[in-house]
Structure formats: structure tokens, C-alpha cells
Amino acid sequence: MWMKKFLRILPLIFVVIGQTHADDLANVSLNYCDTPESTLQYQIDPTVETGICYTLSNASKNPVTIKLSFIDGTFTNDQRQNKACLSDADVENFWQYVTEYDQLITLKAGETIKKEAKLLYPKDMDGLYHGCVVYSVVEEVKDATTNATSFSILMRRAKFIDVIVGNPANAKEKWIVLEDFTDADWINLSHNPKIRIYKDDSDNTYVIQIKVKNISPVEQDVVMTWVASNILVYKNTFMESRKLLKGDSLVITKKIENTPSYNLKIHFNITNTPFTFGWQEPIIWTITTKTIIWIWNVVTYITLIGILLFVGLVVLLIKDITRRKNKKINATIHHTKHRTKK
């Protein structure tokens, strides 16, 4: 009978314990020394050490042990793209450059302490990087057989750090990139490696290709626009919406059905579809590239020959006018000299 009663109240015991530790974390706060905001922003140079100053406070009536770590930051994998923290295993752009900080800190009841970590980026690092300082209340667990001590993390919170390293002009979010076409991609009539143009001999049309890659930590909804035009009145616009998953690398192909004469100018634009949520300012980015090629067909050849003939006629006309003018000037000089002798 007593076992049945114990099993009935066991879930309630776990709820109470969980709520107790949740209350412990609610009474623990981490704040930056330099700003009351939840995001700390730095602009630093490589090889120059910077201190990350923060305070930890325990407003509860009991001592608590806090586990603290610095890890890489990211954005949530949805359209809101809120700031978030990666796992402890993701240590590419931030974690490995933060040193000299205490990972386990015990705070007495009502105690507030100031701490500092060191941030140092190596030479040649340049760009915008995101990080997190993560803290949690941990529970000490002892192994009865080995007498070893471990810590169980019950809940955790985080604040964010944005770091501009080196040239601020390079401090851009990494979202979508246009990859280069190479000789391995066969013929390319374009001088811009970001745009491939080739002629389809089966129907004498021209094909445009763009190589797009999503290097952001989240999926991206994008709108791509191609504007094909020439020096006359030809203009053709293509639009396409795509969802690019994290890591996606796609070759987008468009065929120009009505090939223009003379030349072909391609202006390509790709932008994201921002998601606005309440107070949050949407992240908007745009990438643009362009190229121009000559279309060598019968009309182009005839026009080119006509232009060359016209230029030739203009040159001959200018030479004839110059010759007549020089002849007249020479005749005037000769006549003046003859009268002077008399």
C-alpha cells in the first residue's frame, strides 16, 4: 500500500525539485559591465586582446553553483531568424578565441561578483562573428562507488556577443553567395565568372546560369530577378522564388527564347523575403551582379559592316575637306608671296 502511495506522489516530487531549480536560475542573473542590453557589441583588431566584463548575481536565499561557457552564436532556423546559440561542439568562430574565465562559480546567497574573460582573434581574421555567454545552475552529483563529483545541468540561459574583427566594411552577415563558374563548367561567353552564358545550338537560343549557395545557418526564402536587355529596345525580365535550405548549392538556369541582336546585357539580383515579427527589425540583404556579351548573328554582322562603312565614309570626307582647306591655304600663301616680290 505504501508503495502505491509513493508512486502516486513521485511525479509531484520531481515537479517540486524541477521548480526549485528553475527558481534558482530565475534568481541568478548575468549582466555585462558596459551595457544593460542583452547583446554586447565589440569592434576589435586581430591580435589585440579585449576583456569581456560581466557580473553574476544570486538573489536567492541559498548558495548556487553556476556553470558558465562561451560558445558560437547563430540564428534560429526559421523565418524569424532570432539570435540563438550553437551547441558546445560548434567551436568555429568564437569559442576557441575566448580564454581565461572560470567555468564553475559558486555564489553565496545575495552575492554579486565581477568576472572577466579574454577575447583574442588571430592575425588575418576579418568579418562579423556571433557568440554567446551561456550560464546555468548546476547540481552537484557524487558517485557513491568512486566518490567522484559531477554536475548535472538543469536549465540554462544566454546572452549574446557580436564582434566586428578587422575592417568594418567586411562585417557582413553570411547569407547567400554566388559561386564562380570555372573552365570545368564548359563554355562561358560571359567575362563575369558569377554568370554563365552559352548558346544552345539546337535552337539557337542563349542560356543563362547562376550558381547560388546558402552558407547561412538557416533556410532562406529568396527572390531572384534577371533583366536581359540590349542597346536597342529589347528587354526581358524573369523572376523566380526559391526556398534554399541550409547548405543548399543550386545552379539556376534561364533560357532566352527571343534572342536579341547586337548585344545582351544581364543584370541579376537576389534578395531575401524578410519575416517581420512584432518589434524585431527584419534582416534584409541583396546581392547584385551583371555582365554583357555580343550576339554574333547576321543582323549583327550587317550592322557592324554598315557601321564600319559609315565610319570609313566619314573619315574619307574629313580627309577630303582637310585636303581642300590646306590647298586653299597654300594657294593664298603663294599669292601673298608673289605680290610681295613685286
C-alpha positions in Angstrom: 0.0 0.0 0.0 2.7 2.5 0.9 4.5 1.7 -2.4 1.4 2.7 -4.4 1.1 6.0 -2.4 4.8 6.7 -3.1 4.5 6.1 -6.8 1.5 8.5 -6.9 3.4 11.3 -5.3 6.7 10.6 -7.1 5.9 12.8 -10.1 4.9 15.6 -7.8 8.3 15.3 -6.1 10.1 15.7 -9.4 7.9 18.7 -10.3 8.8 20.4 -7.0 12.5 19.7 -7.4 12.4 21.0 -11.0 10.5 24.1 -9.9 13.1 24.7 -7.2 16.0 24.7 -9.6 14.0 26.8 -12.1 13.5 29.3 -9.3 17.2 29.2 -8.5 18.0 30.2 -12.1 15.3 32.9 -12.1 17.2 34.4 -9.1 20.6 34.3 -10.9 21.4 37.0 -13.4 24.3 37.7 -15.7 24.9 41.3 -16.9 27.5 43.0 -19.0 29.6 45.7 -17.3 29.5 48.0 -20.3 25.8 47.8 -21.3 22.4 46.9 -19.9 21.4 45.3 -23.2 21.3 41.5 -23.8 23.8 41.8 -26.7 27.3 43.1 -26.3 29.0 44.6 -29.3 32.7 44.9 -30.0 34.8 46.3 -32.8 38.3 45.0 -32.4 41.5 44.4 -34.4 43.1 41.0 -34.8 46.0 40.2 -32.3 44.6 42.8 -29.9 43.3 41.3 -26.6 39.9 42.5 -25.4 38.3 41.9 -22.0 34.7 40.7 -21.7 33.5 42.1 -18.4 30.3 40.7 -16.8 28.7 40.4 -13.3 26.9 37.4 -11.8 24.3 37.9 -9.1 22.5 35.5 -6.8 19.3 37.0 -5.4 18.2 33.8 -3.8 18.5 32.8 -0.1 20.6 29.8 -0.9 24.1 29.4 -2.4 24.2 28.2 -6.0 26.8 26.8 -8.4 26.9 28.3 -11.9 28.4 26.7 -14.9 29.5 29.4 -17.5 30.8 28.9 -21.0 31.3 30.9 -24.2 30.0 29.3 -27.4 29.4 30.2 -31.0 26.2 32.1 -31.9 23.8 31.6 -34.8 20.2 32.4 -35.8 17.1 30.3 -35.4 16.2 28.0 -38.3 13.0 29.8 -39.3 11.9 33.0 -40.9 12.1 35.0 -37.7 15.9 34.3 -37.6 16.2 35.2 -33.9 19.6 35.1 -32.3 20.4 31.7 -30.8 23.4 29.7 -29.5 25.0 26.6 -31.1 26.0 23.5 -29.1 29.2 23.2 -27.2 30.6 21.1 -30.1 30.4 24.0 -32.6 33.5 26.0 -32.0 34.4 27.6 -35.3 34.3 31.4 -35.0 34.0 32.4 -31.3 34.5 29.8 -28.6 38.1 29.0 -29.4 39.2 32.6 -29.1 37.8 33.2 -25.6 40.1 32.2 -22.7 40.9 32.8 -19.1 37.5 32.5 -17.4 36.0 30.4 -14.6 33.7 27.7 -15.8 32.3 26.8 -12.4 31.4 29.6 -10.0 29.7 29.3 -6.6 27.7 32.3 -5.4 26.6 32.8 -1.8 23.1 34.0 -1.0 22.7 37.6 -2.1 26.2 37.7 -3.6 27.3 39.7 -6.7 30.7 39.2 -8.3 32.5 40.7 -11.3 34.3 38.5 -13.7 36.3 38.9 -17.0 37.2 36.7 -19.9 39.8 37.4 -22.6 38.9 37.6 -26.3 41.7 37.5 -28.9 41.4 36.9 -32.6 44.5 35.8 -34.6 46.1 37.6 -37.5 44.2 37.6 -40.8 40.8 37.1 -39.1 38.3 39.6 -40.6 34.5 39.9 -40.6 31.4 39.7 -38.4 31.2 36.9 -35.8 28.5 35.9 -33.3 28.9 34.4 -29.8 27.0 33.6 -26.6 27.8 33.6 -23.0 25.8 30.7 -21.5 25.2 30.2 -17.8 23.2 27.6 -15.9 22.6 26.5 -12.3 24.1 23.0 -11.8 23.5 20.4 -9.2 26.5 18.5 -7.6 26.2 14.8 -8.0 28.5 12.3 -6.2 29.1 8.8 -7.3 28.9 6.6 -4.2 31.2 3.9 -5.6 34.0 6.1 -6.9 33.4 9.2 -4.7 33.8 11.3 -7.9 31.9 14.5 -8.3 30.0 15.6 -11.4 27.5 18.3 -12.2 24.0 18.0 -13.7 22.8 21.0 -15.7 19.2 21.6 -15.0 18.4 24.8 -17.0 20.4 27.4 -18.9 20.2 31.0 -20.1 22.3 33.0 -22.6 23.3 36.5 -23.6 24.8 37.4 -27.0 28.0 38.9 -28.2 28.6 40.4 -31.7 32.2 41.0 -32.8 33.4 43.0 -35.8 37.0 41.9 -36.4 39.3 44.0 -38.6 37.8 46.1 -41.4 34.2 47.1 -40.6 33.5 47.1 -44.4 33.8 43.3 -44.3 31.4 43.0 -41.3 28.5 41.4 -43.2 26.3 38.6 -42.4 27.0 35.4 -44.4 23.7 34.5 -46.1 23.9 33.7 -49.8 26.9 33.7 -52.1 27.2 33.5 -55.8 29.8 30.9 -56.7 32.1 31.2 -59.7 31.9 29.2 -62.8 35.1 27.6 -63.9 36.6 26.0 -67.1 35.2 22.7 -65.8 31.7 24.1 -66.4 32.3 24.2 -70.2 31.8 27.2 -72.4 31.1 30.6 -70.9 30.6 33.6 -73.1 30.4 35.9 -70.1 33.5 37.7 -68.7 31.9 37.7 -65.3 32.6 34.3 -63.6 29.4 34.7 -61.5 27.2 34.4 -64.6 27.5 31.7 -67.2 26.1 32.3 -70.7 26.3 29.8 -73.5 24.5 29.2 -76.8 22.2 26.3 -77.3 22.9 25.2 -80.9 19.8 23.0 -81.0 17.5 26.1 -81.2 20.0 29.0 -81.5 18.9 30.4 -78.1 21.1 31.7 -75.2 21.1 30.1 -71.8 21.9 32.0 -68.5 23.1 30.2 -65.4 23.7 31.4 -61.8 25.3 29.2 -59.1 23.7 30.1 -55.7 24.8 28.7 -52.3 23.2 29.2 -48.9 26.0 29.5 -46.4 23.8 30.9 -43.6 22.9 28.8 -40.6 19.2 28.9 -41.6 17.0 28.3 -44.6 16.4 31.3 -46.8 13.4 32.3 -48.9 14.8 34.3 -51.8 13.5 36.1 -54.9 15.8 36.1 -57.9 15.4 38.6 -60.8 17.1 38.5 -64.2 16.8 41.5 -66.5 18.1 40.8 -70.1 18.4 43.8 -72.4 20.4 45.2 -75.2 21.4 48.6 -76.6 18.1 49.0 -78.5 14.6 48.4 -77.2 14.9 44.7 -76.2 14.1 43.9 -72.6 13.1 40.7 -70.9 12.6 40.2 -67.1 12.5 36.8 -65.3 11.5 36.3 -61.6 11.6 33.2 -59.5 11.1 32.5 -55.8 13.0 29.7 -54.1 13.5 28.2 -50.7 17.2 27.5 -50.1 17.9 25.1 -47.2 21.0 25.4 -45.1 24.0 24.3 -47.2 22.0 24.2 -50.5 24.0 24.8 -53.7 21.9 25.2 -56.8 22.5 26.1 -60.4 19.6 28.2 -61.6 19.0 28.1 -65.4 17.0 30.5 -67.6 16.7 30.3 -71.4 16.2 33.5 -73.5 13.6 32.4 -76.1 13.7 35.6 -78.2 17.4 36.2 -78.7 18.1 39.9 -79.3 20.5 41.3 -81.8 23.8 43.2 -81.3 24.4 42.6 -77.6 23.0 41.0 -74.5 23.2 42.6 -71.1 22.3 40.6 -68.0 21.6 42.2 -64.6 21.0 39.6 -61.9 19.6 40.4 -58.4 18.8 38.1 -55.5 17.2 39.2 -52.2 15.6 37.5 -49.3 11.9 37.7 -48.3 12.1 39.1 -44.7 9.8 38.0 -42.0 8.6 40.8 -39.7 7.7 39.7 -36.2 6.5 42.3 -33.7 9.3 44.6 -32.6 12.0 42.7 -34.3 13.7 44.5 -37.2 13.8 42.2 -40.2 17.1 41.2 -41.7 17.3 42.2 -45.4 20.1 41.6 -47.8 20.6 41.9 -51.6 23.3 40.6 -54.0 23.7 42.0 -57.4 25.9 41.1 -60.4 25.9 41.8 -64.1 27.6 41.1 -67.4 27.4 41.9 -71.2 28.1 39.8 -74.3 27.9 40.4 -78.0 25.4 38.4 -80.1 27.1 37.4 -83.3 24.4 36.8 -85.9 23.5 38.0 -89.4 21.9 41.2 -88.2 25.0 42.0 -86.0 27.4 41.4 -88.9 25.4 43.5 -91.3 25.1 46.3 -88.7 28.8 46.1 -88.0 29.7 46.3 -91.7 27.3 49.2 -92.1 28.9 51.0 -89.1 32.4 50.4 -90.5 31.4 51.7 -93.9 29.8 54.8 -92.4 32.9 55.4 -90.3 35.1 54.9 -93.4 33.0 57.4 -95.4 33.2 59.9 -92.6 37.0 59.6 -92.4 37.3 60.0 -96.2 35.0 63.0 -96.1 37.1 64.6 -93.3 40.3 63.9 -95.2 38.8 65.5 -98.4 37.6 68.6 -96.6 41.0 68.9 -94.9 42.9 68.5 -98.2 40.7 71.2 -99.9 41.2 73.5 -97.0 45.0 73.0 -97.0 45.1 73.5 -100.8 43.2 76.8 -100.4 45.5 78.0 -97.6 48.6 77.1 -99.7 47.3 79.0 -102.7 46.6 82.1 -100.5 50.1 82.0 -99.1 51.7 81.6 -102.6 49.6 84.5 -103.9 50.7 86.7 -101.0 54.3 85.9 -101.5 54.1 86.8 -105.3 52.6 90.2 -104.6 55.2 91.0 -102.0 58.0 90.4 -104.5 56.5 92.8 -107.0 
